[in-house]
C-alpha cells in the first residue's frame, strides 16, 4: 500500500466532510444550497463547493509530511504552516473561502496520518500535540483572528487547536446522541452545528458583531436545542426563526461551520484506502 494513496484518501475524506457541511441546510448565517446570492457571506454556495476541491492537494501534502515525520515536532508544525499558506493561495485562485476549515482540517488530517487507524479523541489529541508547537516560519504580522482574540480574550482558532479541538469533540458527541435517538442524519449534523455555536467564541462574529452579537448567536443556537433539536417540530420552528434572524443581520458564524467540517472528517475515520 503506497503512502501517497493513503494521503490522498485522507485528503479526499476531508474535502468530502467540508462538502457535506456546505450541503447542509438550513444553516443559520452560513452559506447553503438555498442561498445562491450569499447575502450574509458574500460567497455563493456553488463557488464555495468548487473552491473546496482546491484544498485536496494541500491536505494530501500535509498528510504526507506528517507520515514522513512520524511525530509531532516543531519542524512538522512549520512545514504544515508553509503548506497551508500555499494552499490558501490556490484556494483563492479557485474562488476563495475555507480559511478556517483549512486550518482545522489540515491539523486533523495530519493527526490522522500520524496515528493510522485512530478515531475520535485519539485524533484530536494528536492534533493538539502538533498545534502545541509554534510555527517558526509564520508571518509576523498579526491576523484578524489573532487581533480579535487578543482584544476580547477569545481562544480563537489557535486556542481551539491547542486545547485539542473541544468543539469538534462536542460536535461528535452531538452527532452520536442525535443518531442514537433515531433522527435523520441531516438533523444530527444540524444539532452538532448548533452545539458548537452554543459555546464557541467565534472570532468572525466578534469582529462583525462584538460580544453582544456573539451572545445573541449563542442564545439563539441554545434555543433551538432547548426546543428539542432540529428533529422536532418546535426545534424546526426555532431554527427557522434563528436562520432568518442571522441572515437579516448579516452575521455569519463561520468558525462553527469550519469546526463542523472537522467533526465530520473525524467522524468518517478510519477511511478505507482504495487500491
C-alpha positions as CSV (number, residue, x, y, z in Angstrom):
1,X,0.0,0.0,0.0
2,X,1.6,3.2,-1.1
3,X,1.8,6.1,1.4
4,X,0.7,8.6,-1.3
5,X,-2.6,6.8,-1.8
6,X,-3.2,6.9,2.0
7,X,-2.5,10.6,2.0
8,X,-4.8,11.3,-0.9
9,X,-7.6,9.2,0.7
10,X,-7.4,11.3,3.9
11,X,-7.5,14.5,1.8
12,X,-10.5,13.3,-0.1
13,X,-12.3,12.4,3.1
14,X,-11.6,15.9,4.5
15,X,-12.9,17.6,1.3
16,X,-15.9,15.4,1.4
17,X,-16.5,16.4,5.0
18,X,-16.4,20.1,4.0
19,X,-18.7,19.4,1.1
20,X,-21.2,17.7,3.4
21,X,-21.1,20.8,5.7
22,X,-21.7,23.0,2.7
23,X,-24.6,20.9,1.5
24,X,-26.4,21.0,4.9
25,X,-29.4,23.3,5.2
26,X,-30.8,25.4,6.7
27,X,-27.5,26.6,8.4
28,X,-28.2,29.9,10.3
29,X,-26.0,32.6,8.8
30,X,-23.9,30.2,6.8
31,X,-24.0,29.5,3.0
32,X,-26.1,26.6,2.0
33,X,-27.9,25.4,-1.2
34,X,-30.7,27.9,-0.7
35,X,-28.6,31.0,-0.6
36,X,-27.1,31.4,-4.1
37,X,-26.9,35.2,-3.6
38,X,-25.0,34.7,-0.3
39,X,-26.5,37.6,1.5
40,X,-24.5,37.1,4.7
41,X,-21.3,35.7,3.5
42,X,-20.8,37.4,0.1
43,X,-19.8,34.0,-1.4
44,X,-22.3,31.8,-3.1
45,X,-22.7,28.1,-2.4
46,X,-21.6,26.9,-5.8
47,X,-18.3,28.8,-5.7
48,X,-17.6,27.5,-2.2
49,X,-18.2,23.9,-3.3
50,X,-15.9,24.4,-6.3
51,X,-13.1,26.0,-4.3
52,X,-13.3,23.3,-1.6
53,X,-11.8,20.9,-4.2
54,X,-8.7,23.1,-4.3
55,X,-7.9,22.1,-0.7
56,X,-7.2,18.4,-1.7
57,X,-3.6,18.7,-2.9
58,X,-2.5,20.7,0.1
59,X,-4.3,18.4,2.6
60,X,-2.6,15.4,0.9
61,X,0.7,17.2,1.3
62,X,0.1,17.8,5.0
63,X,-0.8,14.1,5.5
64,X,2.4,13.1,3.6
65,X,4.5,15.5,5.8
66,X,3.1,14.0,9.0
67,X,3.5,10.4,7.8
68,X,7.1,11.1,6.8
69,X,8.0,12.9,10.1
70,X,6.3,10.3,12.2
71,X,5.7,12.5,15.3
72,X,4.5,16.0,16.3
73,X,7.7,18.1,16.1
74,X,8.3,21.9,15.6
75,X,9.6,21.0,12.1
76,X,6.3,19.3,11.2
77,X,4.3,22.3,12.5
78,X,6.4,24.7,10.4
79,X,6.0,22.5,7.3
80,X,2.2,22.3,7.8
81,X,2.1,26.1,8.1
82,X,4.0,26.5,4.9
83,X,1.8,24.1,3.0
84,X,-1.3,25.8,4.4
85,X,-0.2,29.2,3.2
86,X,0.5,27.8,-0.3
87,X,-2.9,26.1,-0.3
88,X,-4.7,29.4,0.7
89,X,-3.2,30.9,-2.4
90,X,-4.5,28.0,-4.6
91,X,-8.0,28.2,-3.0
92,X,-8.1,32.0,-3.6
93,X,-7.4,31.4,-7.3
94,X,-10.3,28.9,-7.3
95,X,-12.8,31.3,-5.8
96,X,-11.7,31.7,-2.2
97,X,-13.1,30.8,1.2
98,X,-12.4,28.0,3.7
99,X,-9.5,29.5,5.6
100,X,-10.9,28.3,8.9
101,X,-11.7,24.9,7.5
102,X,-8.2,24.6,6.1
103,X,-6.7,25.3,9.5
104,X,-8.9,22.7,11.3
105,X,-8.9,20.1,8.6
106,X,-5.1,20.5,8.0
107,X,-4.3,19.7,11.6
108,X,-6.8,16.9,11.8
109,X,-5.6,15.3,8.5
110,X,-2.0,15.5,9.7
111,X,-3.1,14.0,13.1
112,X,-4.9,11.1,11.3
113,X,-1.7,10.4,9.2
114,X,0.4,10.4,12.4
115,X,-2.0,7.9,14.1
116,X,-3.2,5.5,11.4
117,X,-6.4,3.8,12.4
118,X,-7.1,6.3,15.2
119,X,-10.6,7.8,15.7
120,X,-12.3,10.4,17.8
121,X,-10.4,11.8,20.7
122,X,-7.2,10.0,19.7
123,X,-7.1,12.1,16.5
124,X,-7.9,15.4,18.3
125,X,-5.2,14.6,20.9
126,X,-2.7,14.1,18.1
127,X,-3.7,17.4,16.6
128,X,-3.3,19.0,20.0
129,X,0.3,17.8,20.1
130,X,1.0,19.3,16.7
131,X,-0.6,22.6,17.5
132,X,1.3,22.9,20.7
133,X,4.4,23.9,18.7
134,X,4.9,27.4,17.3
135,X,5.1,27.9,13.5
136,X,8.5,29.5,13.3
137,X,8.0,30.5,9.7
138,X,4.7,32.2,10.1
139,X,4.4,35.8,9.0
140,X,5.0,38.2,12.0
141,X,2.1,40.4,11.1
142,X,-1.0,39.6,13.2
143,X,-4.0,38.1,11.5
144,X,-7.5,39.5,12.0
145,X,-8.4,36.4,14.1
146,X,-5.4,36.8,16.4
147,X,-6.1,40.5,16.8
148,X,-9.8,39.8,17.7
149,X,-8.6,37.0,20.1
150,X,-6.3,39.4,21.9
151,X,-8.9,42.1,22.1
152,X,-11.7,40.0,23.6
153,X,-9.7,37.2,25.3
154,X,-11.2,34.6,23.0
155,X,-9.4,31.3,22.3
156,X,-9.6,31.7,18.6
157,X,-8.6,29.0,16.0
158,X,-5.2,28.5,17.6
159,X,-6.6,28.2,21.1
160,X,-9.2,25.7,19.9
161,X,-6.4,23.5,18.3
162,X,-4.1,23.8,21.3
163,X,-6.9,22.6,23.5
164,X,-7.4,19.5,21.4
165,X,-10.4,20.8,19.4
166,X,-13.0,20.7,22.2
167,X,-15.8,21.9,19.9
168,X,-15.0,19.1,17.4
169,X,-15.4,16.6,20.3
170,X,-18.7,18.3,21.4
171,X,-20.0,18.0,17.8
172,X,-19.0,14.3,17.7
173,X,-21.0,13.8,20.9
174,X,-24.0,15.6,19.5
175,X,-23.8,13.5,16.3
176,X,-23.8,10.3,18.3
177,X,-26.7,11.4,20.6
178,X,-29.0,12.5,17.8
179,X,-28.3,9.4,15.8
180,X,-28.9,7.2,18.7
181,X,-32.3,8.8,19.1
182,X,-33.2,7.7,15.6
183,X,-33.2,11.1,14.0
184,X,-32.2,11.7,10.3
185,X,-28.6,12.3,9.6
186,X,-29.3,15.9,8.5
187,X,-30.8,16.6,11.9
188,X,-27.8,15.0,13.6
189,X,-25.4,17.3,11.7
190,X,-27.5,20.4,12.3
191,X,-27.7,19.7,16.0
192,X,-24.0,19.2,16.0
193,X,-23.5,22.6,14.3
194,X,-25.8,24.3,16.9
195,X,-24.0,22.6,19.7
196,X,-20.8,24.2,18.5
197,X,-22.5,27.6,18.1
198,X,-23.7,27.5,21.7
199,X,-20.3,27.9,23.3
200,X,-17.7,28.8,20.6
201,X,-16.1,32.2,20.9
202,X,-16.3,32.7,17.2
203,X,-13.7,35.4,16.3
204,X,-15.5,36.2,13.0
205,X,-18.7,37.0,14.9
206,X,-16.7,39.0,17.5
207,X,-15.2,41.0,14.6
208,X,-18.5,41.8,12.9
209,X,-21.0,41.9,15.8
210,X,-19.0,42.3,19.0
211,X,-19.6,40.4,22.3
212,X,-23.3,41.3,22.3
213,X,-23.7,39.7,18.8
214,X,-21.8,36.6,19.9
215,X,-24.0,36.1,22.9
216,X,-27.1,36.7,20.7
217,X,-26.0,33.9,18.4
218,X,-25.1,31.5,21.3
219,X,-28.5,32.2,22.8
220,X,-30.3,31.5,19.5
221,X,-28.5,28.2,19.0
222,X,-29.3,27.1,22.5
223,X,-33.0,28.0,22.0
224,X,-33.2,25.5,19.1
225,X,-31.6,22.7,21.1
226,X,-33.7,23.5,24.2
227,X,-36.8,23.3,21.9
228,X,-35.9,19.7,21.2
229,X,-33.4,20.0,18.4
230,X,-34.0,20.0,14.7
231,X,-35.7,16.7,14.5
232,X,-38.7,18.1,16.4
233,X,-41.4,20.4,15.1
234,X,-40.7,23.0,17.9
235,X,-37.0,22.8,17.2
236,X,-37.5,23.3,13.4
237,X,-39.7,26.4,14.1
238,X,-36.9,27.8,16.4
239,X,-34.3,27.0,13.7
240,X,-36.3,28.9,11.0
241,X,-36.6,31.9,13.2
242,X,-32.9,31.8,14.1
243,X,-31.9,31.4,10.5
244,X,-34.0,34.3,9.4
245,X,-32.6,36.5,12.2
246,X,-29.0,35.9,11.3
247,X,-29.5,36.4,7.6
248,X,-31.3,39.7,8.3
249,X,-28.4,40.8,10.5
250,X,-25.8,39.5,8.0
251,X,-24.0,37.7,10.8
252,X,-22.0,34.6,9.8
253,X,-20.7,32.1,12.4
254,X,-18.0,30.8,10.1
255,X,-15.9,29.3,12.8
256,X,-18.7,26.9,13.8
257,X,-19.1,25.8,10.2
258,X,-15.3,25.0,9.9
259,X,-15.4,23.0,13.1
260,X,-18.4,21.0,12.0
261,X,-16.4,20.1,8.9
262,X,-13.6,19.0,11.2
263,X,-16.0,16.9,13.2
264,X,-17.5,15.3,10.1
265,X,-14.0,14.4,8.9
266,X,-13.1,12.8,12.3
267,X,-16.4,11.0,12.3
268,X,-15.5,9.4,8.9
269,X,-12.3,7.8,10.3
270,X,-10.8,5.4,9.7
271,X,-11.1,5.8,6.0
272,X,-10.6,2.9,3.5
273,X,-7.8,3.2,1.1
274,X,-8.7,2.3,-2.4
275,X,-6.2,0.3,-4.5
